[in-house]
């Protein structure tokens, strides 16, 4: 006797399931408050033995005698008190119920494309677990989305693909009426450089440097000759908001912009952009955010957080392929940059935006196949949901940090302001330790790890993003324990 169940899909009108420790049915209801805990969502397919079916009929007949009617979910709960009904949960099941137009829109734009993509996979690709901070481990459906018929990117059909990508990337963080996404072929740094070189006029920009990627912003500003001031902060601790405000107050010129990294990829530090956004709002400062390692994982609301420009890329939490970066901009702010004299050609943000608005094309040749992979990655992100994705990442992070602590290692950034996306770990102090040797040990087992990037600190980094779960992190920890035990034996 089996009930088919799935993870919660958030489509509305769900029937929630409560199961016991053996995954047997305890309760089922559309009202969350009627359950002690929620294990899964009812799909609507149930397999019963004939004897159990008879019990279900008997239960219904008893209630009919008292002029009561029941739905079959209630009947299953009643008979489960006498016979076990197993709840078979499939977390990755692509399905939906269609009761109304909203359900139908979700079915046609998200669920059916996922089903078709899965059906189109000829075979499973060798699975490597990338624990580096991007590119991330991808699904087979994202990989195979690149295998399409050749097409000229100037065709209307491909323009519609890019329109979809631009609109859906915007919706993850803002209202498309107020915000827009501008696409570039290139790494994430291309998007950051596009913003800094295109939107800052003669005003002063404060750049928060609390890691190598904040430092990279300073280098870009230096190359373009921008009027910038560097605010240095700890690579491990939260930004001191009072100190930052005092720093800005002491600046003799009018500060027009503030730029910072949301999640510092070198350590995992998560800066509080909402609080910094409030400070910028009070002082009428436009905030620029490098969200490369946070976008599509940590929930972001550009309007609420007062973000004017946000930079991200396809190959991290979106779980797409490397080669596409993008800027999500406040339309009203972006329109005002038209009069700023261009400092470059390829990365000029306003020109790229205006050309796309007029022609539904990029000015220069886009990475065509990578765009198809990005479209599929967006659909899969919509299917999982950003909050659910972050829950999955967070569970992997907790598994990681608990494991390395058990093994006697420590990590830099405390939990209170950790992104739970990438972790900088202090290297073992054993005299025989060598990162390259450890990297090769893991690489042979199908795992890729990454060196540290903090000056004067000997660290290595582990990211828990991409198409992985806490199970892969457990396997990594098992291998790490083997490696560390090998050092002790030498």
GINORKA-V795773 format. One record per residue. N is the residue number from 1. RES is the residue in one small letter. D_LAST is the distance of its C-alpha to the last C-alpha in Angstrom with 2 decimals. Layout:
BEGIN
n;res;d_last
N;RES;D_LAST
N;RES;D_LAST
END
This chain:
BEGIN
n;res;d_last
1;x;54.66
2;x;52.65
3;x;53.09
4;x;51.49
5;x;49.99
6;x;48.10
7;x;46.54
8;x;49.20
9;x;50.78
10;x;53.00
11;x;56.05
12;x;58.43
13;x;60.24
14;x;57.00
15;x;57.01
16;x;54.03
17;x;52.32
18;x;50.86
19;x;48.74
20;x;47.25
21;x;43.66
22;x;44.32
23;x;45.74
24;x;49.27
25;x;52.15
26;x;53.27
27;x;55.45
28;x;56.54
29;x;58.65
30;x;59.45
31;x;59.39
32;x;55.92
33;x;57.28
34;x;58.23
35;x;54.58
36;x;52.03
37;x;49.24
38;x;49.14
39;x;46.88
40;x;48.36
41;x;51.56
42;x;54.04
43;x;54.45
44;x;57.64
45;x;56.76
46;x;56.86
47;x;56.84
48;x;58.68
49;x;59.62
50;x;63.37
51;x;63.33
52;x;61.59
53;x;64.00
54;x;66.85
55;x;65.50
56;x;65.38
57;x;69.01
58;x;70.08
59;x;68.57
60;x;70.46
61;x;73.71
62;x;73.51
63;x;73.28
64;x;76.00
65;x;78.36
66;x;78.10
67;x;78.60
68;x;74.98
69;x;72.89
70;x;69.11
71;x;66.55
72;x;64.25
73;x;61.19
74;x;62.90
75;x;63.78
76;x;60.18
77;x;59.10
78;x;61.88
79;x;61.04
80;x;57.30
81;x;58.29
82;x;59.17
83;x;56.97
84;x;53.47
85;x;53.49
86;x;50.02
87;x;49.08
88;x;47.19
89;x;45.71
90;x;44.77
91;x;43.30
92;x;43.81
93;x;47.30
94;x;49.74
95;x;53.10
96;x;55.88
97;x;59.20
98;x;62.26
99;x;64.97
100;x;66.08
101;x;65.93
102;x;62.74
103;x;60.98
104;x;62.41
105;x;61.18
106;x;57.65
107;x;57.93
108;x;59.05
109;x;56.86
110;x;53.51
111;x;53.35
112;x;55.16
113;x;53.28
114;x;49.97
115;x;51.34
116;x;52.62
117;x;49.37
118;x;47.46
119;x;50.07
120;x;49.70
121;x;46.06
122;x;46.07
123;x;42.46
124;x;39.24
125;x;37.06
126;x;33.31
127;x;31.87
128;x;29.13
129;x;28.05
130;x;28.43
131;x;26.81
132;x;27.97
133;x;31.16
134;x;33.57
135;x;34.55
136;x;33.88
137;x;33.57
138;x;37.17
139;x;39.21
140;x;40.50
141;x;43.98
142;x;43.21
143;x;41.72
144;x;44.77
145;x;47.22
146;x;46.80
147;x;48.31
148;x;51.97
149;x;55.02
150;x;55.38
151;x;57.42
152;x;58.74
153;x;57.53
154;x;61.13
155;x;62.36
156;x;63.58
157;x;61.23
158;x;58.15
159;x;59.72
160;x;60.01
161;x;56.31
162;x;55.51
163;x;58.11
164;x;56.35
165;x;52.97
166;x;54.47
167;x;56.39
168;x;53.63
169;x;51.02
170;x;53.60
171;x;54.30
172;x;50.72
173;x;51.35
174;x;55.09
175;x;58.64
176;x;59.50
177;x;62.89
178;x;61.33
179;x;58.09
180;x;57.25
181;x;54.22
182;x;54.17
183;x;51.89
184;x;50.19
185;x;48.22
186;x;45.04
187;x;41.87
188;x;42.07
189;x;42.46
190;x;45.73
191;x;47.16
192;x;46.19
193;x;47.68
194;x;50.76
195;x;51.48
196;x;50.97
197;x;52.96
198;x;55.71
199;x;56.68
200;x;56.47
201;x;59.75
202;x;60.48
203;x;59.28
204;x;56.30
205;x;53.03
206;x;50.44
207;x;46.89
208;x;44.29
209;x;41.00
210;x;38.10
211;x;35.52
212;x;35.19
213;x;37.75
214;x;40.31
215;x;39.67
216;x;40.36
217;x;43.72
218;x;44.52
219;x;43.82
220;x;46.16
221;x;48.81
222;x;48.53
223;x;48.99
224;x;52.08
225;x;53.51
226;x;53.74
227;x;54.81
228;x;51.56
229;x;50.13
230;x;46.46
231;x;45.63
232;x;42.06
233;x;40.32
234;x;36.89
235;x;34.30
236;x;33.17
237;x;36.43
238;x;39.78
239;x;42.54
240;x;44.94
241;x;48.20
242;x;50.44
243;x;48.79
244;x;49.07
245;x;52.75
246;x;53.42
247;x;51.75
248;x;54.07
249;x;57.12
250;x;56.64
251;x;56.79
252;x;60.22
253;x;60.54
254;x;60.84
255;x;57.46
256;x;58.06
257;x;54.57
258;x;51.17
259;x;48.06
260;x;44.66
261;x;41.70
262;x;41.77
263;x;38.09
264;x;35.92
265;x;33.53
266;x;30.95
267;x;30.40
268;x;32.41
269;x;34.99
270;x;38.34
271;x;41.34
272;x;44.46
273;x;46.81
274;x;49.52
275;x;49.96
276;x;49.77
277;x;52.27
278;x;54.66
279;x;54.48
280;x;55.23
281;x;58.16
282;x;59.72
283;x;59.48
284;x;60.49
285;x;57.25
286;x;56.01
287;x;52.38
288;x;50.07
289;x;46.86
290;x;43.85
291;x;42.96
292;x;40.58
293;x;37.84
294;x;40.25
295;x;43.22
296;x;43.58
297;x;41.13
298;x;42.18
299;x;45.95
300;x;48.03
301;x;51.79
302;x;52.92
303;x;56.32
304;x;55.16
305;x;52.40
306;x;54.83
307;x;52.78
308;x;54.88
309;x;52.34
310;x;49.03
311;x;46.62
312;x;44.26
313;x;43.02
314;x;42.80
315;x;39.12
316;x;37.56
317;x;39.00
318;x;41.93
319;x;39.44
320;x;41.40
321;x;40.62
322;x;40.02
323;x;43.13
324;x;45.53
325;x;45.78
326;x;48.69
327;x;50.56
328;x;52.32
329;x;55.19
330;x;58.04
331;x;61.00
332;x;63.37
333;x;60.94
334;x;60.10
335;x;63.79
336;x;64.39
337;x;61.98
338;x;64.37
339;x;66.01
340;x;62.84
341;x;62.76
342;x;59.91
343;x;57.08
344;x;55.67
345;x;56.70
346;x;54.02
347;x;52.63
348;x;55.98
349;x;55.89
350;x;59.60
351;x;60.55
352;x;57.91
353;x;59.17
354;x;62.84
355;x;62.46
356;x;60.71
357;x;63.40
358;x;66.10
359;x;64.63
360;x;61.77
361;x;59.70
362;x;57.16
363;x;58.63
364;x;56.08
365;x;54.41
366;x;52.01
367;x;48.90
368;x;50.93
369;x;48.41
370;x;46.08
371;x;49.10
372;x;49.56
373;x;45.95
374;x;46.54
375;x;49.68
376;x;47.83
377;x;45.05
378;x;47.80
379;x;49.41
380;x;46.14
381;x;45.63
382;x;49.18
383;x;48.52
384;x;45.46
385;x;46.86
386;x;45.12
387;x;44.89
388;x;43.43
389;x;40.94
390;x;39.85
391;x;39.58
392;x;37.24
393;x;35.12
394;x;35.17
395;x;34.00
396;x;31.02
397;x;30.33
398;x;30.56
399;x;28.17
400;x;25.69
401;x;26.03
402;x;26.00
403;x;22.79
404;x;20.83
405;x;22.28
406;x;21.10
407;x;17.51
408;x;17.88
409;x;18.81
410;x;22.26
411;x;24.86
412;x;27.51
413;x;30.93
414;x;32.29
415;x;33.86
416;x;37.41
417;x;37.52
418;x;34.76
419;x;35.89
420;x;33.62
421;x;33.28
422;x;30.29
423;x;27.61
424;x;25.80
425;x;22.42
426;x;20.62
427;x;17.29
428;x;14.08
429;x;13.75
430;x;9.98
431;x;9.92
432;x;7.80
433;x;10.42
434;x;13.18
435;x;16.18
436;x;17.27
437;x;14.14
438;x;14.40
439;x;18.13
440;x;17.88
441;x;15.73
442;x;18.57
443;x;21.28
444;x;20.66
445;x;21.23
446;x;24.44
447;x;23.49
448;x;24.09
449;x;22.78
450;x;24.12
451;x;23.15
452;x;24.72
453;x;28.05
454;x;28.59
455;x;28.95
456;x;26.93
457;x;24.79
458;x;21.34
459;x;21.77
460;x;21.64
461;x;24.51
462;x;25.14
463;x;28.74
464;x;30.22
465;x;33.41
466;x;34.96
467;x;35.70
468;x;32.82
469;x;32.76
470;x;30.54
471;x;29.50
472;x;27.62
473;x;25.98
474;x;24.90
475;x;23.36
476;x;21.55
477;x;20.21
478;x;19.05
479;x;17.06
480;x;15.77
481;x;14.58
482;x;12.76
483;x;11.09
484;x;10.25
485;x;9.00
486;x;6.61
487;x;5.36
488;x;5.54
489;x;3.81
490;x;0.00
END
